[in-house]
Amino acid sequence: DQIVGFVHGQVSAMSFQRQQTPASIRTNVGHNALSVRFSYEDAHQAVGNIRTSFASFWESECAAMKAQLVEMDPLNTGRVPLSKFYGTGLDAEWRFGESEAYLRDLGALDETSTWRGKQVIIPNYIQGASNCIVSAEHYSVCCTNECESMIAEIESTIAAPVARVSEILPLVGNMTSQTTVDHDDPPKLEGALTVQLEQIAASNSGMVPLHGRLFAQWLHYAFPHECMFPVKAGTAVSLSPDRYGDGYIATQREMKLHAATSNMDAANASEMGREDLQWMSQWSPEEELMSDYAELQASSLSKSKVMLGLVALLVMFAFLGAVGFSHRASFAGSPAYVNQPDVKTTHFV
């Protein structure tokens, strides 16, 4: 109904604009501005207007969907327990009904937490193919990726493919995410997030690659409602529901079973912090660089070779020392050595 209303609104806007346009400058001069009929050119113009403005219209639906999911995530983990997800889906008109298998294949299901069980990753779900209102062969109309503007700000400020931790922390710390109208607080980067960023830099010669999976993963935990969790290459597929098949939607029985079960009491969960709930349990150390970092990798490889060389030298000296000591000990204990009375021992002071 909303889409039909949007189309009617576009046609009404075109009619009003045509009535306000003087006949002398109308392209279709022979057409009566007061006529309720439309020519082929009018229909073509209306379709063009709908095509160019539909994405912004659909974004309001995306915002409403995000608000519902964020409301189910009071601890700001970027995740919603599957039981809550399906519990809301049972009361919704059409949202939150994707099957567990489809969510997993989309890369929108976190199954690493022993406390909270299976959880839907909010930005991955919003960006999922199931929420694209148009999925054509060559393009799709989906929800806006809110993380892109943050990445663009980082890129324009750093102006380099890599950066030091001391550059990233103050820059990202001053950024805000407009999760809701009343929420625009900067991210809390102290603690685990700072440690993780330092570990990324430590494995890359003190620099953080800005176009790699690890930094994207770090951004997700800094902005859990805006930045997608970067699943490993080859572990997720972006298939629209019609291409995925009948298994994309969960049955009412499956949804009720999930909604009726809970891995922990809600009251206990509200008393626990993010650390207690294993909010970063999905973190993985595998890097996947999306750009050419050959120089950085060569530097890291060179340092690794130097360390290996030093270790090899130490092992070799230790081995030679052990061999020399063994040789002296065996020589000193031999009969030829013991029976020689003229052998003198000299001590240097």
C-alpha positions as CSV (number, residue, x, y, z in Angstrom):
1,D,0.0,0.0,0.0
2,Q,2.9,2.4,0.8
3,I,4.5,1.7,-2.6
4,V,1.2,2.3,-4.4
5,G,0.8,5.5,-2.5
6,F,4.3,6.6,-3.5
7,V,3.5,6.0,-7.2
8,H,0.2,7.9,-6.9
9,G,2.2,10.7,-5.2
10,Q,4.7,10.9,-8.0
11,V,1.9,11.0,-10.7
12,S,0.1,13.8,-8.7
13,A,3.3,15.8,-8.4
14,M,3.9,15.5,-12.2
15,S,0.3,16.6,-12.9
16,F,0.7,19.6,-10.6
17,Q,4.0,20.6,-12.1
18,R,2.4,20.3,-15.6
19,Q,-0.4,22.6,-14.6
20,Q,2.0,25.2,-13.2
21,T,4.1,25.2,-16.4
22,P,3.2,27.8,-19.0
23,A,2.0,26.4,-22.3
24,S,4.6,28.3,-24.2
25,I,7.5,26.3,-22.6
26,R,5.8,22.9,-22.3
27,T,7.6,20.3,-24.4
28,N,4.3,18.6,-25.2
29,V,2.6,21.8,-26.6
30,G,-0.5,20.1,-28.0
31,H,-1.4,18.5,-24.6
32,N,-4.2,20.0,-22.5
33,A,-2.7,20.6,-19.0
34,L,-6.2,20.2,-17.4
35,S,-6.7,16.8,-19.0
36,V,-6.8,13.7,-16.7
37,R,-5.3,11.6,-19.5
38,F,-1.6,11.0,-19.9
39,S,0.4,10.5,-23.0
40,Y,3.2,8.0,-23.6
41,E,5.7,10.8,-22.8
42,D,4.0,11.5,-19.5
43,A,4.2,7.8,-18.5
44,H,7.8,7.7,-19.5
45,Q,8.5,10.8,-17.4
46,A,6.6,9.4,-14.4
47,V,8.6,6.1,-14.6
48,G,11.8,8.1,-14.7
49,N,10.8,10.1,-11.6
50,I,9.9,7.0,-9.7
51,R,13.2,5.3,-10.7
52,T,15.4,8.2,-9.6
53,S,13.5,8.9,-6.3
54,F,12.5,5.4,-5.1
55,A,15.7,4.7,-3.3
56,S,15.2,7.7,-1.0
57,F,11.6,6.6,-0.4
58,W,12.7,3.1,0.5
59,E,15.3,4.5,2.9
60,S,12.5,5.5,5.3
61,E,11.5,1.8,5.5
62,C,15.1,0.9,6.2
63,A,15.3,3.5,9.0
64,A,12.1,2.1,10.6
65,M,13.5,-1.4,10.4
66,K,16.8,-0.3,12.0
67,A,15.0,1.4,14.8
68,Q,13.1,-1.8,15.6
69,L,16.3,-3.8,15.7
70,V,18.2,-1.3,17.8
71,E,15.4,-1.2,20.3
72,M,16.1,-4.9,20.8
73,D,19.8,-4.3,21.5
74,P,20.0,-2.2,24.7
75,L,23.7,-3.1,25.3
76,N,24.8,-1.8,21.9
77,T,26.4,-5.0,20.7
78,G,25.0,-4.7,17.2
79,R,23.2,-8.0,17.7
80,V,19.7,-9.3,18.4
81,P,19.1,-12.8,19.9
82,L,17.4,-14.9,17.4
83,S,14.6,-15.6,19.9
84,K,13.8,-11.8,20.0
85,F,14.1,-11.5,16.3
86,Y,11.5,-14.1,15.6
87,G,9.4,-13.0,18.5
88,T,9.1,-9.6,16.9
89,G,8.6,-11.2,13.5
90,L,5.6,-13.1,14.6
91,D,3.8,-9.8,15.3
92,A,5.1,-7.9,12.2
93,E,3.5,-7.7,8.9
94,W,6.4,-9.1,6.8
95,R,9.7,-8.3,8.6
96,F,12.0,-10.6,10.5
97,G,10.9,-13.8,9.0
98,E,14.0,-15.1,7.2
99,S,15.0,-18.7,8.0
100,E,18.0,-19.5,10.1
101,A,19.7,-21.1,7.1
102,Y,19.1,-18.0,5.0
103,L,20.4,-15.7,7.7
104,R,23.5,-17.8,8.0
105,D,24.1,-17.8,4.2
106,L,23.7,-14.1,4.1
107,G,26.4,-13.7,6.8
108,A,23.9,-12.1,9.2
109,L,24.0,-14.8,11.9
110,D,26.5,-14.8,14.8
111,E,26.7,-18.3,16.4
112,T,29.8,-17.8,18.5
113,S,28.4,-16.6,21.9
114,T,27.8,-19.3,24.5
115,W,25.8,-16.8,26.6
116,R,23.4,-15.4,24.1
117,G,23.3,-18.2,21.6
118,K,22.5,-17.4,17.9
119,Q,22.2,-13.7,17.2
120,V,21.2,-11.6,14.1
121,I,23.9,-9.1,13.2
122,I,22.0,-5.8,12.7
123,P,23.9,-4.1,9.9
124,N,24.5,-7.3,8.0
125,Y,20.8,-8.1,8.1
126,I,19.8,-4.6,7.0
127,Q,22.3,-4.7,4.1
128,G,21.2,-8.3,3.2
129,A,19.6,-9.1,-0.1
130,S,16.3,-9.9,1.6
131,N,15.8,-6.2,2.3
132,C,16.5,-5.0,-1.2
133,I,13.2,-3.8,-2.6
134,V,14.5,-4.2,-6.2
135,S,16.9,-7.0,-7.2
136,A,17.4,-6.9,-11.0
137,E,20.1,-8.6,-12.9
138,H,22.4,-5.6,-13.1
139,Y,21.4,-3.5,-10.1
140,S,19.6,-3.6,-6.8
141,V,17.8,-1.0,-4.6
142,C,18.8,-1.7,-1.1
143,C,19.3,0.1,2.2
144,T,22.0,2.8,2.4
145,N,25.3,1.6,3.8
146,E,25.8,4.1,6.7
147,C,29.4,3.0,7.2
148,E,30.5,4.3,3.8
149,S,30.4,8.0,5.0
150,M,32.6,7.1,8.0
151,I,35.1,5.2,5.9
152,A,35.2,8.2,3.5
153,E,35.9,10.6,6.3
154,I,38.8,8.4,7.5
155,E,40.2,8.1,4.0
156,S,40.1,11.8,3.4
157,T,41.7,12.7,6.7
158,I,44.4,10.0,6.7
159,A,45.0,10.4,2.9
160,A,47.1,7.2,3.0
161,P,46.4,3.4,2.7
162,V,47.8,2.8,6.2
163,A,47.8,4.7,9.5
164,R,49.2,4.6,13.0
165,V,47.0,3.8,16.0
166,S,47.7,7.2,17.4
167,E,46.1,8.7,14.2
168,I,43.1,6.5,14.1
169,L,41.9,6.6,17.7
170,P,41.4,10.4,18.0
171,L,39.9,10.6,14.5
172,V,37.3,7.7,15.1
173,G,36.8,8.8,18.7
174,N,35.4,12.1,17.5
175,M,33.0,10.5,15.0
176,T,29.4,10.0,15.9
177,S,26.7,7.6,14.6
178,Q,23.1,8.8,14.4
179,T,21.6,5.5,15.6
180,T,18.4,7.3,16.7
181,V,17.3,10.9,16.9
182,D,18.4,11.1,20.6
183,H,21.5,9.0,20.2
184,D,24.6,10.5,18.7
185,D,27.3,9.6,21.2
186,P,30.9,9.0,20.0
187,P,32.1,5.3,20.2
188,K,33.8,4.0,23.3
189,L,37.2,2.9,22.1
190,E,39.0,2.4,25.4
191,G,39.7,-1.1,26.6
192,A,39.3,-4.1,24.2
193,L,38.9,-2.0,21.0
194,T,42.2,-0.2,21.6
195,V,44.0,-3.4,22.4
196,Q,42.6,-5.0,19.2
197,L,43.7,-2.1,17.1
198,E,47.2,-2.2,18.6
199,Q,47.4,-5.9,17.7
200,I,46.5,-5.2,14.1
201,A,49.3,-2.6,13.9
202,A,51.8,-4.9,15.7
203,S,51.4,-7.5,13.0
204,N,51.9,-4.9,10.2
205,S,55.1,-3.1,11.2
206,G,53.2,-0.7,13.4
207,M,50.7,0.4,10.8
208,V,47.0,-0.4,10.3
209,P,45.9,-1.2,6.7
210,L,42.7,0.8,6.2
211,H,41.4,-1.5,3.4
212,G,41.6,-4.8,5.1
213,R,39.2,-7.2,6.8
214,L,40.7,-6.6,10.3
215,F,40.2,-2.9,10.2
216,A,36.6,-3.4,8.9
217,Q,36.0,-5.8,11.7
218,W,37.3,-3.2,14.2
219,L,35.0,-0.5,12.7
220,H,32.1,-2.9,13.1
221,Y,32.7,-3.2,16.8
222,A,33.2,0.6,17.1
223,F,30.0,1.3,15.2
224,P,28.0,-1.9,15.7
225,H,24.7,-0.6,14.2
226,E,26.2,1.1,11.1
227,C,29.2,-1.0,9.9
228,M,28.8,-4.5,8.8
229,F,30.8,-7.4,10.3
230,P,33.1,-8.5,7.5
231,V,32.6,-12.3,7.1
232,K,35.5,-14.3,5.6
233,A,35.6,-14.5,1.8
234,G,33.6,-17.4,0.4
235,T,31.5,-17.9,3.6
236,A,28.4,-15.9,2.6
237,V,26.3,-15.4,-0.5
238,S,24.1,-12.5,-1.6
239,L,21.1,-14.2,-3.0
240,S,17.7,-12.5,-3.2
241,P,14.8,-14.6,-1.7
242,D,13.5,-15.5,-5.2
243,R,16.9,-16.8,-6.2
244,Y,17.5,-18.6,-2.9
245,G,14.3,-20.6,-3.1
246,D,11.5,-21.6,-0.7
247,G,13.9,-22.1,2.2
248,Y,14.5,-18.4,2.7
249,I,11.5,-17.9,4.9
250,A,11.0,-19.5,8.3
251,T,7.9,-21.4,9.1
252,Q,5.5,-20.2,11.8
253,R,6.5,-23.3,13.9
254,E,10.2,-22.6,13.7
255,M,9.7,-19.0,14.6
256,K,7.5,-19.9,17.6
257,L,10.0,-22.5,18.8
258,H,12.8,-19.9,18.7
259,A,10.7,-17.2,20.3
260,A,9.7,-19.5,23.2
261,T,13.3,-20.4,24.1
262,S,15.9,-18.1,25.6
263,N,19.5,-18.9,26.5
264,M,19.5,-16.7,29.6
265,D,17.0,-14.8,31.7
266,A,16.3,-11.3,30.4
267,A,16.7,-9.8,33.9
268,N,20.1,-11.3,34.4
269,A,21.2,-10.1,30.9
270,S,20.2,-6.5,31.7
271,E,22.5,-6.6,34.8
272,M,25.5,-7.8,32.8
273,G,27.9,-5.6,30.7
274,R,29.0,-6.2,27.2
275,E,32.2,-7.9,28.3
276,D,30.3,-10.4,30.3
277,L,28.1,-11.2,27.3
278,Q,31.1,-11.9,25.0
279,W,30.2,-9.0,22.8
280,M,33.4,-9.5,20.7
281,S,33.2,-13.3,20.5
282,Q,33.0,-13.3,16.7
283,W,36.4,-11.5,16.4
284,S,38.8,-13.5,14.2
285,P,42.5,-12.7,13.4
286,E,42.4,-13.6,9.7
287,E,43.3,-10.7,7.5
288,E,42.1,-10.2,3.9
289,L,43.6,-7.1,2.2
290,M,41.4,-5.4,-0.4
291,S,44.3,-3.4,-1.8
292,D,47.9,-3.8,-2.8
293,Y,50.0,-3.7,0.4
294,A,53.1,-5.3,-1.1
295,E,55.5,-2.8,0.5
296,L,54.0,-3.2,3.9
297,Q,54.0,-7.0,3.6
298,A,57.6,-6.9,2.4
299,S,58.6,-4.9,5.4
300,S,56.9,-7.3,7.7
301,L,58.4,-10.3,5.9
302,S,61.9,-8.7,6.1
303,K,61.5,-8.2,9.8
304,S,60.4,-11.8,10.2
305,K,63.4,-13.0,8.2
306,V,65.7,-11.0,10.4
307,M,64.2,-12.5,13.6
308,L,64.4,-16.0,12.1
309,G,68.0,-15.3,11.2
310,L,68.9,-14.2,14.7
311,V,67.1,-17.2,16.2
312,A,69.0,-19.5,13.9
313,L,72.4,-18.0,14.8
314,L,71.6,-18.4,18.5
315,V,70.6,-22.0,18.0
316,M,73.8,-22.6,16.0
317,F,76.1,-21.0,18.7
318,A,74.4,-23.0,21.4
319,F,74.9,-26.2,19.4
320,L,78.5,-25.4,18.7
321,G,79.1,-24.6,22.4
322,A,77.5,-27.9,23.4
323,V,79.6,-29.9,20.9
324,G,82.8,-28.2,22.0
325,F,82.1,-28.8,25.7
326,S,81.3,-32.5,25.0
327,H,84.5,-32.8,23.0
328,R,86.6,-31.3,25.8
329,A,85.0,-33.5,28.4
330,S,85.6,-36.7,26.5
331,F,89.2,-35.8,25.8
332,A,89.8,-35.0,29.4
333,G,88.5,-38.3,30.5
334,S,90.5,-40.4,28.0
335,P,93.4,-42.7,29.3
336,A,95.9,-40.9,27.1
337,Y,95.2,-37.7,28.8
338,V,95.2,-39.1,32.4
339,N,98.5,-41.0,32.0
340,Q,100.6,-38.1,30.9
341,P,102.4,-36.8,33.9
342,D,104.1,-33.9,32.1
343,V,100.8,-32.3,31.2
344,K,100.6,-28.9,32.9
345,T,97.5,-26.8,33.5
346,T,97.9,-23.1,33.2
347,H,95.6,-20.6,34.8
348,F,95.3,-17.0,33.6
349,V,94.4,-14.4,36.1
